[in-house]
Amino acid sequence: MAQNADVSRMSPAKRAIVIGMDGASMELVKNMIDWGHTPNMARLLAQGVYRPMIGVFPTLTPPGWTALSTGSWPGTHRVMDFNIRALGKGLDETVWGINTRLCQSEYLWNLVERVGRKPILVKWEMSWPPTVTTGVQVEGTGPGVSNHHQIAGYHLFVGGKWAPRPIGGQRDPETLDPSALQTVRNIDPVTIEGIEDKGWTDVPTSTRPPREVNLTIRPLARGREDMNRGKHGTPKPFFGLIYASGENGYDRVRICRSRSGDDAVAELGVGDWSDWWLDTFQIDGADVEGYVRMKLVTLTPEADAFELFVPQIWPREGYTTPAEVAGEIDREIGSFLQNPARDALGQMDDDTYFELLEYHHQRLADVAQHLTKTRDWALLMVETHAPDYASHFFLSQADEISGAAPETIQRCRDGLIRTYASVDRMIGRVAELADEDTVILICSDHGGTPNQFRAVDIAQVLEESGFIVYKAGTREIDWSKTRAVNVGLVHVFINLKGREPNGIVDPADYEATQRELIAALHAYKDPETGRHPFSLALTHADAEMVNLTSDLVGDVVYALRPEFDGAHGKQLPSVSFGIGGQHSTFILSGAGVREGVALQRQVRVVDVSPTLCYLLGLLMPQNVEGGVVYEALEDPNWHLTAINQLTEQ
């Protein structure tokens, strides 16, 4: 036993830094490096090894990050999707996948704790509710609006001659992209009015008659309902006093708590951000403190166009484990920000989004640097969702294959570049924490591809093939006539007697129905292009070849060709398409790692945790299915080398 401990102390690495980038394909990351936009990633790649990594199928956040963090495939860890089949219930019922309690495998950070060492997680995806016991965790729920902590989502107050800034093209559904809500109003309309008889006092000097707008903050607004921190938020009013400070027309707005110019929280000119201020809001009758900031985006000299942006209001406490860490962040660093207003893309201007994104990334780096300097640690994990935000918005039309107009392609390409440059600056700061005994991994859960053709709607295909039948004149499924339905992203379940509450397919016809489903998917032609969109259709048993096993897997599993999908999800994890692809990013650098090597042998997302454990001299996580990426290591047999050295002593 003592010799084993001695060997462990001789491990190539003593610490690991893992930086995750949701939705960042190795293809696009390599392009960004080659184009010169990501010098920190370029340095880590040149000093280490890299390989386009095979991820999970479907190419999706919950199964991807959970596989990377545990070393086991989705059928084993059981976090299969955002929307997972609810076993024993109707085929239209699902379980929400952003939940660590669903996971049946051991997380890397819990293994680190099990051997007596300390992890630090900073916004690590798919890690909430927290399972850390001795380490530290800051946030870690899901993308964008899918979080349990925000007081309110963004507010975009607009009045007069205002217009959104859409890119156009198709939009990925919420089942694939739950970082933005698609059934809520995207703006907060206001009316620009005179202040006569409104009771204003202490009005600043104005060369034109002052005007006002009512700015009401709605707690819980633009949050995912089933993940909100409460049920009812009490609206809180602010008043914007618009005035002209000089001879060139209206140019200022004073934000006040009441109709008194002396009761101000911010004074803004066009393009100005206020400082953050701490305010109190009511949710379910209880007070909660959160940070507020505003930017005056637009105000015309005639006050006939007004636009003011308020980003996500994040709480002062309640989003960390241990709980007191939030107070420490508040005192030592300042306001945190989980969502840089990804859900406002296309409504607000791009510059405002990227200003918030930079703040968000620098806050992640601030928190990581502070926590690692004030605590003992062996594992630091930091994640950004920004590449996936860019995939769902900018990447869609950043390639000529999209058929978009040149100006749209340029805007989208610029958006990608700005995204990855911001991520890279954060990576540079976090990488500063590494010493000669630290291994650094840059990784992702899946990739992203541009759009080309209309995305295939599987429900429509099943309807046209006669498997789904709706009640006359409605879109309500008629279960007495429906033989199969899609559940989650890539699964089709047969409405089987004895298994489903409303089953109609006799078990004797099960295999014949599978064959019929597979034949229908392969035979389907896209009406606009005449092409066959389905690249794969497998039985439940054959789905093991794409590492899908367990009773949560459909009776038929399918994949789409990338040109008929959105940014990711239904494409196979081995796809390259346009400037992107579905390969996950794998860049490994530092202690115990070879230098300047493009790996030739396959790397899989489940190999990440075992490889880090091997370099750190740790045990393997429970239920691990991946292996060590020996090709990446300076000494693949370091443990034997260490034993020999001990024996010779």
N, C-alpha and C positions, 0 to 999 in steps of 0.2 A: 504493500500500500504506500509506504514511504517513497519507494522508487517511482511509483506512478505520479506522486505529487512532485517529485524532483523533475520528472520528464515534463510535466505540465508547465513548470516554471521556466523551462528551456524553450518554450514555444516561440515561433518566429515573430509573432505579434503579441503585444500586451493589451492593446486597445483596438477598437474598430469604430470608424465613423462611416455610417451608411446614409447617403443622401438620395432620397427617392424623388423621382419626377413622374407624376402620373401622366400616362399617355404619350410619353416621349419615345418615339421609335428610334432604334439604333441608326436606321437609315437617315432620318432627319437630323439627329444629333451629329452624325458624321458629316453631313452636308454643312451644318452650322460651323463645325470645327474647320472644315476645308475652306469655307467662305470667309473665315477669319472673325467670326462674331462671338466666339466663346473661348477666349484664351485660357481660362482656368481649366476647363474641360480638356482643351488641347494639351495642356501641360501634363495633366494627370494621365491622359491617354499615352502620351509620349514616354512617360516615366513608368508605365505599367503595361497592362494587357487589356484587350477589348475583344468583344465578339457579339454579333447580333444574336440575341438570346431567344430561345423558344419559350413562349409563355403558355398560359393556360388557354383552354377553349371552354366557353366563349371568351374572347379577348375583352375582358371586362374588369372593372375595379375590384369588387368584393372578392371574387375567387383569385384574382391575380395577386393582390397584396397579401392575402392570407396564405397563399401558396409560398410566396417569397419569404414571409415572416415565420413560417413553420417548417418548410421543406417537405410538405406533403401536398398531394394533388387534391382537387376539389371534392372528389368522391370520398376522400378520407377526412379532410377537415370540415366538409359539409357546408361551407359558405359558398354556394353555387352561383349566386346571381344577386342582383338587386331585389328581384322578385322570385322567391323560391317556392316550389310546390309545397302546399300545405297538406301533408299526408293525412289521409282519412277524411278530408273535407272535399267540397266541390271543386271541380277543375277551374273554377273562376276565383278561387281563394288562394292567396299567396302569403308568404312570410317575408317581412322586410329584412334584407340581408345585411344592413349595416348594424351589426350586433355581435360583439365578441362572445356572447353567451352561446351562440350557435356553434362555435368552433370546437371541434373534438380533438385537435392536435395542440401540441405545446408550442407557444410562441418563443421566438429566440430570446426576447427580453426576460421571459420567465425562466428559461434555462439559465441565463446569466445570473439571475437571482438565486436559483437553486444551488449553484456552486459557490454562493457567497459573494458574488460581485454585484456591481450596481449599474443599471441601465438608466439612460435619460432619453425620453421620447419627446420630441417637439413637433407637434402637429403630425404625428405619424398616422397615415391613413389606416382605417379599419382597426383601430385599437381602443374603441370605446364601446361599452363601459370599460374603464381601466381594469387591467388584470395585474398591473404592477403592485408589488407589496412592499418592497424596500427601496425601489428606485423612485424616479420622478417622471411624471407625465404632464405635458401641457397640451390640452385639447386632443384631437385625434378621432373625430367622428367621421365625416365624409365630405364630399365635394360641395362647395358653394352653400346653397340654402339648406343642405342636408346636415344640420348640426343641432345640438340640443341646448345651446347656450346663448345665442344672440338675443338681445332685447328686441331689436327690430332689424329688418333688412333695409336696403337702400330706399331713399326717397328721391324722386326726381320731380321737383316742382317746376312746372312750365306754364307760361301764359303768353297770350298774343300770338305773334307769327313765329311759331316753333314747328320744327319737323324732326323726326327721328333720323338716324344715320344707318339704315339697314345695308347689309351687303347683298341681300337677295339670295336666291337659290333655296334648296330644301333645308329643312331644319330637322335635326335628330330628335326623336321622341324622348319623353321623360324616362321611359323604361331604359334608355341607353344613357341619357344625359340628365340626371336628376339634380344637376348643379344650377338649373334655372327652371322656374315654374312657367308653364305655358297657358295656364287658365286664369291668371291674375292680370289686372291692369298694370301695364309697365310704367305708367307715368302718374303724377299727382297734379292734375290741372288746378290752376289758381286763376283768380280774376284780379287784374290790376285796376285799382280803384283810387279815387280821390280820398283825402283824409278829412274832408269837411264833415263836421258833426259826428266824428268818430271818437272824439274825446282825447286826442293826442296832446301830450304836453312835452316840453323841452325838446322841441323839434329843431334840428340843426339848420343853419342858414342854407337856403337853397335858392338858386337863380330861377328855378321853375317850381310850380306848385307841387309840393311833395305828394307822393302816392304811396299806397300800401298793398301788400299781399299777405294773406293769411297762410301761415306755414304750420300745418298740423302734423306732428309726428305720431304715428300709429304703432305702438308696441305690438310685436308679433307679426307686423306686416311683412309680406314677402318671405315668410319662413315656411318650410315644409310642415304641413299641419300635424302630421303624425310624429314629428320630431321637435315641435315647439316646446319651449320651457313652461308653457301655461296655456290656458284656454281663452282668456279675455284680457286684452290690454286696454288701458284707459287712454284715450287720445290726449295729447299734450300740445297746446297751441303755442306758437311763436308768431311774432309779427315782423314782417319785413318792411322797413320804411325806406322807400326809394326817393332819392333826391339828387339834385344837380349841384355839385360843389364848385363848378366854374361856369364858363360861358358856352361850353360845347355840348350842353344837354345833360340828360340824366346819366350819371356815371357811378353812383354809390348806392349801396343798400346797407342799412343798419339793422341787425337782427336783435330784436328785443323780446323780453319775456312778457311785457305788457305794452300798452300804448303810451309808453314814456320813452323818450329818446335817451334818458339817463339810465334806463333799465336794460342796457345792451349787453349782449354776450359776444357780439362780433361786429366788425365794421369791414366791409368788403368792396373792393373795386373789381372790375371785370378781370377774371383770371386768378383772383386771389383765393387762397385757402385761409380759413380761420385756424387758430390754434385749436387743439382738442380741449374741450371743457367737460368736467364731470357733472352729470345731471342725474336727477332722480325721476324714475318712471314707475307706474303702477301696473302690475300684472297679477291678475286674480286677487286684487285687493291688497297686495303686499308691495312695499317699496323695493325697488332694485336700482342700484346705481350703475350707470354706464357712461361711456365716453362718446361725445358728439363732436362732429366737425362739419363744416359746410364750405362749399366753393361756389362763387358766383361765376357761372360759365358764360352767360349771355345777359346783357342789358343794353338795349339800343338807346341812342340819344333821345329818341321820342318816347321811350318806355312802351313801345308797342311790341316788344319781344323780351321775354324774361325767362331765365333758366338758372335754377339753383340746385346743386347736387349735395345730398347728405349720404355718406357711405354707411355701411353696416354699423349699428350701435352695439358695441361689445361690452359685456359686463366687467365690472371691477374684480369680481371673484366668482368662484364656482366652477371653473373650467380646468382645474388642475388637481393632481394627486401627488403629494399631500395637498390639502386645501390651502394651507398657508403659503404655498409657493406662488399663488396668484397675487397675494398681498406683497410678496417680495418683488415680483415683476412690476407691480404697480409703483412701488417705492423706488426701485433701483433703475427701472427702464422706462416705464410709462405705459400708455395704452397699447393693448394687443389688437390685432385685426386678423380674423380668420378668412374672410371672403373679400377680395379686392374688387367687388362689384361685377363679377363675371356675368351675373344675370342681367346687368344693365347694358351689356355690349349690344351695339346696334341701336340703342336709344340715346345714351350719352355719347359724347365725342371720344375718340380713341385716346387722345392725350390725357384726359382725366383718368381713364382706366389705367393707363400705364404709370401715371403718377401714384395711384393707389397701389398698383402691383409692386412698384419699387419700394414703397413704404412697407408693404406686407413682407416682402423678401428680406428687407433689412431688419425688420422686427424679428423674423425667424432667426436670423444670424445673431442679433443682439441677445435674444433669449438663450440660444445655444452657447454663446460665449460666456454669458454670465453664469449659467448653471454649471458649466464644466470648470470654471475657475473657482467656484465656491464649494465644490463637492468632489468626492472621490467617484470615479466612474471608469467603466470598462467598455461600455457600448453607448454610442450616441447615434440616434436615428432622427433625421430631420426630413420632412417631406413637403414638396410644393405640388399643387394641382394645376399650376399655370399652363404647362404644356398641353394638358387635356382641354383646358378652357380654350386655348388657341386652336386645338384640333377641331373642336366643335364649331368654332366661329371663323377663324382666319384660314386654317388649312384647307377647308372645304373648296375654296376657289383660289388657292395660291399657286396652282399649277395650270398650265395651258390646257391640259386635258379636260378641265372643268368647262371649257367653252365660254368662260366669263369674259367680259370686256377687259381690255388692257389696263384701264385705270382701276378696276376692281382687283385684278390679279396683283397689281402693284401694291394696292392698299393691304391686301391679304399677306403678301410676301413681307411687307414692312412690319405687319403685326406679328408674324412669326419671328422675325429677326429681333424685334424689340422684346418679345417674350423670352426668348432663349438668352439674350444678352443680360436681361434682368436676373434670370435664374443663375446664370454664370457668375454674376457679381456676388450673389448669395453664396454659391459654392466656394468661391475664392475666400470669403471670410470664414466660412466653417472649416475649410481645409487648413486654415492657419492654426487650428487647434491640434493638428497632428504633429507628433515628434517622430523620431527615427524608429520607434517601436509601434507605430500606429499603421494599420492598414485602412485604406479608404476605398469605399465602393460607391460608384454612381450607378444607379439602377432605375428601372421602371417596371410597371406591372403589365403594360401592353403598349401598343403603338398607335398610330393614326395615319389615315390616308386621305387624299383629296377626293372630292366627289367627281363622278363623271356622268352617270345616268341616274334616273329616278330610282330611289331605294325601293326594294321589293317589300310589299306588305304581305307577310305570311298569312295573316288572317284572311286577306282577300284571296290569296291563292287557294287556301283550304275551302273557302266559300265557293269559288268557281269550280273546284274539283268535287264539290258535293259533300265534303266532310263536315263543314259547319253549316247549319241551317238556322236561319233567324225566323222568329215569329212574324207572321204577315204584317207588313207595314211598319216594322220596328227594327231596331238593331239589338234586340234582346235574343239571346241564344235559345233556341228550342231544343232542350236536352232530350226530348223524346225522339228527335230525328238526327241529332248531331252524333257523329261517330268518332270524331277526333278534334282536338283544339290545341292551339299553341299556348304554352305556359312558360313564362320567363323569356329568355332571349333566343334560345336555339332548340328548345324542346317541344315536341309534339306528343301529347298523351292521348291514347285511345280511351274512349268512353266505355270502359270494360265493365260488364256485369260482374257483381260480386266484389269489385274493387272500388268502383266509383258510386257515390250515392244515387246517381241517376243513370247508371250504366245501361247501355243497350246492345253492345257488341258481345256476342257469345264468346266465351273463352276458346271454344273450338275454332273460331274464326280469327283469333288473335294474329297468328303469323300471316295469314292471307291478307289481313288488313294492313299489317306492317308493309308487306310487299306492295300492296296497292298504293299506300301513301308514298313510298319511295319512288315508285314508278311515276306517280303524278308529279312529284317535285322535279324529277329528272326531265320529264316531258314538257314541263311548263316553259313557255316562251314569253319573254317580255314583249308586250304588244307594240312598244315604240321602236325597239331595236331589232326584234326578231331573234334575239340571242337567248340562250339558256342560262339563267342567273345562278342556278344552284350548282356549286362545285362538289358537294358531298351530301349524301343522305344515307344514314346508317341505322341499323337496328339497335335496340338497347344493348344487346350483347356485343355487337361490333363497335359500339362507341368507346369501348376500352382502348381502341387504337388511338383515340385522341384524349386518353387519360380521363375519361368520364365513366365512373362506376357508381353504384349505389342505387337505392330505390328512389332517389331524387332525380335521376336521369330519365328523360323521356323515352317512350316506346320507340320513337324515331328521333334522331338528332340530325340537324342539317347545318350546312355552311353555305354562305353566299360568296360569289366572286366579288372582289373588292370594288369593281366598278358599279355594283348594284347594292352597295351597303352605304352606311353613313361613315363617320370617322373611324369607327372600330366596332367590335362586338360580334358580328356574325361571320366575320372573316377568319380564316385559319391563321394561327399565330406565326406561320412561316411565309406570309405574303409580303412582297415588296411591290409598291405601286406608285408611280410618279415620283415625287420628291420624298415620299414617306414610305411607310410599311408597317407591318404588325410585329416585327421583331422587337422584343424588349431591349432596353439599353443595359449593357454590362461593361463597365470600365472599372478595373481593379488595379490599385496602385499602392505602393508603400511596402511595409515590412513583410518580408517573406515572398514577395511577388516578383516575377521576372520583369525585365524592363524592355519596353519598345517592341512588344510582340503582338501581332494579330493572330489570335488563336484560330486553329484550323478545325479542331474537333468540337462537337456540339456542346453547348452550354444551355441548360434549362433553368427555368425560374426556380424549380425546387432544389437546384444545386447551390443556391446562394447561401442559405443558412448552414448547410453542412460544411461548405468551404470556409466560411467565417469561423465556425466552431473548430475546424481542424487547424486553422492558422493561429487561433487563440489558445489552443490546447484544452478545449472544453469537451465535455460529453456531447453526444448527439441529442437533438430534441426527440421527445417521445413521438412516435408515429412517423418519423422521418422516412421519406421515400427517395429523396434526391441523393446525389453522390458528391464527392469532392472533385472540384475541377483541377485535377492534378497537373494538367498542361500549363496552368497559370503559375505554378509554384516554383520558386528557386530550388527547393529541395522537397520533392514529393514524398520522400521517406524521412522527413525530419525527425519523427518520433523514434525511428530505428537508429538514426544517427545519434540522437540524444541518449538512448539506452546504451549504445556502444561506448559512448564517452563516459557514462556513469560506471559501466562495467570495468573500463580500463583504469579508473581512478583507484 
